[in-house]
Amino acid sequence: MKYGFNKEIYTALEAITEAQKIAFAPILFQAIMCMKNKGILSSIDQSGKIGINLEDLTKKVSLSPYALELLLDVALSMRVIYQQDSNYILGKIGHFLLHDKMTEVNLNFSQDICYQSMFFLQEALEKGEPSGLKVFGDGKTIYPMLQSLPEQAKKSWFDFDHFYSDHAFPAVLPHIMKLNPKHVYDIGGNTGKWAIFSAKHLPETQVTILDLPEQISVAKENIKKSGFEDRIDGIGVNVLETDIFPNQADIWWMSQFLDCFSSDQIVHILKTIHRSMNDDASVCIMDLFWDRQNFEAGALSLNASSLYFTCLANGNSRFYHSKVFYQCLNEVGFHVEEDIDGIGFGHTLLICKKR
C-alpha cells in the first residue's frame, strides 16, 4: 500500500514518543502559534547559524524570561529549534513553519477556523452534521456563512481555499485550452477566481458561474472589478435542490467542489449534470485525492483537512480516495477520458464524457 500504511514502521520507543505528541498536540500547536505571533521564531531565524541566547532574545521579544524559556524548551522538544551552548538556532521544521506559504495557510486555517470547533468533532461524527459550526453561529453548512465570518477567520478560510486552487489554475489551463471551450459552466465558482482566470486566458470563452446566491453576489463584485462583465455571468442555485441546469455549456467545470458533498450528494449533482448537458460536452473535475499525493505529508494534510468538512463545513464530506469519484461517475453514466495527476500542489484532473 502507498505510504507504507500496510505495516508498522515504529519501534516501541518511537511509538510511545509519537503517542505523546498526539496526547499534547493541541497544547504544542498553541505554543508554536505563540512563538510565531510574538516574533520568537523570526528573531531566532535572523540570528542565523550563530543563534541567539536567552538574554538577547528578551531584548527583542515582549515576553518575560520565564515565558520565553518555557516556549523555547517546548520548541526544543518539538525539534523546531536546536541549541548549541547557550544559543538557540532555527531548525528545518522551524524554517518551514516560518517561511513555507503552504504551512502558513494551513496553520492559520487550523487556528482561526478549526481549533475551537474541533472540540465538537465527536458530536459531529455521531450526528453526521457540522456541530462545530456553532462556534461561528447557526447554520446547516458553512458556505452561506462565509461572508459573515469574523474578518480573520474569513481571511484564513479564503487564503486556505485559494492557495491550492491558485497554484493549480495555471497548470491545468493547457488541458482546458485543448478542449477549445466556447462556454464554460463553473459549478461552485465561489468568488469567481476560476471564471476570471479563464476569461483572461481564454478570450473567446463565455463563463457562467453556478453557485449559492450568497456566493454569486460576491463573485459579481469581483467580476465587475476585473472588467469581464460582458463574458462572465452568474446563476444563483442550490445544486442539491435542483434537478435540471441550463445546457449552454460545452465544458462543465468543478474545481475543489465535489469534495464539499457526501458521495450520495455527488451522485445527485452528477446526475443533474448528466441529465442537463449536451451529449458532446465534457465534464472537467479538478480535485484533491489523498491517495494520489506524491508524499505522505500530502495524504496526511488532506485526511486532516477532511475533519474540517465533518466538523464545520457540512458534516458528511471529505477529501476522498479517487476510487470514490470513479464509482460515482460510473454509477451516473460517465467515463473518464483523461486522468491527470500532479497538477499544482497535488490536484488531479478528470476529463469525463457521457458513456
QUIWOZI-V212591 format. One record per residue. N is the residue number from 1. BURIAL is 1 if it has 16 or more other C-alpha atoms within 10 Angstrom, else 0. Layout:
n=N burial=BURIAL
n=N burial=BURIAL
//
This chain:
n=1 burial=0
n=2 burial=0
n=3 burial=0
n=4 burial=0
n=5 burial=0
n=6 burial=0
n=7 burial=0
n=8 burial=0
n=9 burial=0
n=10 burial=0
n=11 burial=0
n=12 burial=0
n=13 burial=0
n=14 burial=0
n=15 burial=0
n=16 burial=0
n=17 burial=0
n=18 burial=0
n=19 burial=0
n=20 burial=0
n=21 burial=0
n=22 burial=0
n=23 burial=0
n=24 burial=0
n=25 burial=0
n=26 burial=0
n=27 burial=0
n=28 burial=1
n=29 burial=0
n=30 burial=0
n=31 burial=1
n=32 burial=1
n=33 burial=1
n=34 burial=0
n=35 burial=1
n=36 burial=1
n=37 burial=0
n=38 burial=0
n=39 burial=1
n=40 burial=1
n=41 burial=1
n=42 burial=1
n=43 burial=1
n=44 burial=1
n=45 burial=1
n=46 burial=0
n=47 burial=1
n=48 burial=0
n=49 burial=0
n=50 burial=0
n=51 burial=1
n=52 burial=1
n=53 burial=1
n=54 burial=0
n=55 burial=0
n=56 burial=0
n=57 burial=1
n=58 burial=1
n=59 burial=0
n=60 burial=0
n=61 burial=0
n=62 burial=0
n=63 burial=0
n=64 burial=0
n=65 burial=0
n=66 burial=0
n=67 burial=0
n=68 burial=1
n=69 burial=0
n=70 burial=0
n=71 burial=1
n=72 burial=1
n=73 burial=0
n=74 burial=1
n=75 burial=1
n=76 burial=1
n=77 burial=0
n=78 burial=0
n=79 burial=0
n=80 burial=1
n=81 burial=1
n=82 burial=1
n=83 burial=1
n=84 burial=0
n=85 burial=0
n=86 burial=0
n=87 burial=1
n=88 burial=1
n=89 burial=1
n=90 burial=1
n=91 burial=1
n=92 burial=0
n=93 burial=0
n=94 burial=1
n=95 burial=0
n=96 burial=0
n=97 burial=1
n=98 burial=1
n=99 burial=0
n=100 burial=0
n=101 burial=0
n=102 burial=0
n=103 burial=0
n=104 burial=1
n=105 burial=1
n=106 burial=1
n=107 burial=1
n=108 burial=1
n=109 burial=1
n=110 burial=1
n=111 burial=1
n=112 burial=1
n=113 burial=1
n=114 burial=1
n=115 burial=1
n=116 burial=0
n=117 burial=1
n=118 burial=1
n=119 burial=0
n=120 burial=1
n=121 burial=1
n=122 burial=0
n=123 burial=1
n=124 burial=1
n=125 burial=1
n=126 burial=0
n=127 burial=0
n=128 burial=0
n=129 burial=1
n=130 burial=1
n=131 burial=1
n=132 burial=1
n=133 burial=1
n=134 burial=1
n=135 burial=0
n=136 burial=1
n=137 burial=0
n=138 burial=0
n=139 burial=1
n=140 burial=1
n=141 burial=1
n=142 burial=1
n=143 burial=1
n=144 burial=0
n=145 burial=1
n=146 burial=1
n=147 burial=0
n=148 burial=0
n=149 burial=1
n=150 burial=0
n=151 burial=0
n=152 burial=0
n=153 burial=1
n=154 burial=1
n=155 burial=1
n=156 burial=1
n=157 burial=1
n=158 burial=0
n=159 burial=1
n=160 burial=1
n=161 burial=0
n=162 burial=0
n=163 burial=1
n=164 burial=1
n=165 burial=1
n=166 burial=1
n=167 burial=0
n=168 burial=1
n=169 burial=1
n=170 burial=0
n=171 burial=0
n=172 burial=1
n=173 burial=0
n=174 burial=0
n=175 burial=0
n=176 burial=1
n=177 burial=0
n=178 burial=0
n=179 burial=0
n=180 burial=0
n=181 burial=1
n=182 burial=0
n=183 burial=1
n=184 burial=1
n=185 burial=1
n=186 burial=1
n=187 burial=1
n=188 burial=1
n=189 burial=1
n=190 burial=1
n=191 burial=1
n=192 burial=1
n=193 burial=1
n=194 burial=1
n=195 burial=1
n=196 burial=1
n=197 burial=0
n=198 burial=1
n=199 burial=1
n=200 burial=0
n=201 burial=0
n=202 burial=1
n=203 burial=0
n=204 burial=0
n=205 burial=1
n=206 burial=1
n=207 burial=1
n=208 burial=1
n=209 burial=1
n=210 burial=1
n=211 burial=1
n=212 burial=1
n=213 burial=0
n=214 burial=1
n=215 burial=1
n=216 burial=1
n=217 burial=1
n=218 burial=0
n=219 burial=1
n=220 burial=1
n=221 burial=0
n=222 burial=1
n=223 burial=1
n=224 burial=0
n=225 burial=0
n=226 burial=0
n=227 burial=0
n=228 burial=1
n=229 burial=0
n=230 burial=0
n=231 burial=1
n=232 burial=1
n=233 burial=1
n=234 burial=1
n=235 burial=1
n=236 burial=0
n=237 burial=1
n=238 burial=0
n=239 burial=1
n=240 burial=0
n=241 burial=0
n=242 burial=0
n=243 burial=0
n=244 burial=0
n=245 burial=1
n=246 burial=0
n=247 burial=0
n=248 burial=1
n=249 burial=1
n=250 burial=1
n=251 burial=1
n=252 burial=1
n=253 burial=1
n=254 burial=1
n=255 burial=1
n=256 burial=1
n=257 burial=1
n=258 burial=1
n=259 burial=1
n=260 burial=1
n=261 burial=1
n=262 burial=1
n=263 burial=1
n=264 burial=0
n=265 burial=1
n=266 burial=1
n=267 burial=1
n=268 burial=1
n=269 burial=1
n=270 burial=1
n=271 burial=1
n=272 burial=1
n=273 burial=1
n=274 burial=1
n=275 burial=1
n=276 burial=1
n=277 burial=1
n=278 burial=0
n=279 burial=0
n=280 burial=0
n=281 burial=1
n=282 burial=1
n=283 burial=1
n=284 burial=1
n=285 burial=1
n=286 burial=1
n=287 burial=1
n=288 burial=1
n=289 burial=1
n=290 burial=1
n=291 burial=1
n=292 burial=1
n=293 burial=1
n=294 burial=0
n=295 burial=0
n=296 burial=0
n=297 burial=0
n=298 burial=1
n=299 burial=1
n=300 burial=0
n=301 burial=0
n=302 burial=1
n=303 burial=1
n=304 burial=0
n=305 burial=1
n=306 burial=1
n=307 burial=1
n=308 burial=1
n=309 burial=1
n=310 burial=1
n=311 burial=1
n=312 burial=1
n=313 burial=1
n=314 burial=1
n=315 burial=1
n=316 burial=1
n=317 burial=1
n=318 burial=1
n=319 burial=1
n=320 burial=1
n=321 burial=0
n=322 burial=0
n=323 burial=0
n=324 burial=0
n=325 burial=1
n=326 burial=0
n=327 burial=0
n=328 burial=1
n=329 burial=1
n=330 burial=0
n=331 burial=0
n=332 burial=1
n=333 burial=0
n=334 burial=1
n=335 burial=1
n=336 burial=1
n=337 burial=0
n=338 burial=0
n=339 burial=0
n=340 burial=0
n=341 burial=1
n=342 burial=1
n=343 burial=1
n=344 burial=1
n=345 burial=1
n=346 burial=1
n=347 burial=1
n=348 burial=1
n=349 burial=1
n=350 burial=1
n=351 burial=1
n=352 burial=1
n=353 burial=1
n=354 burial=1
n=355 burial=0
//
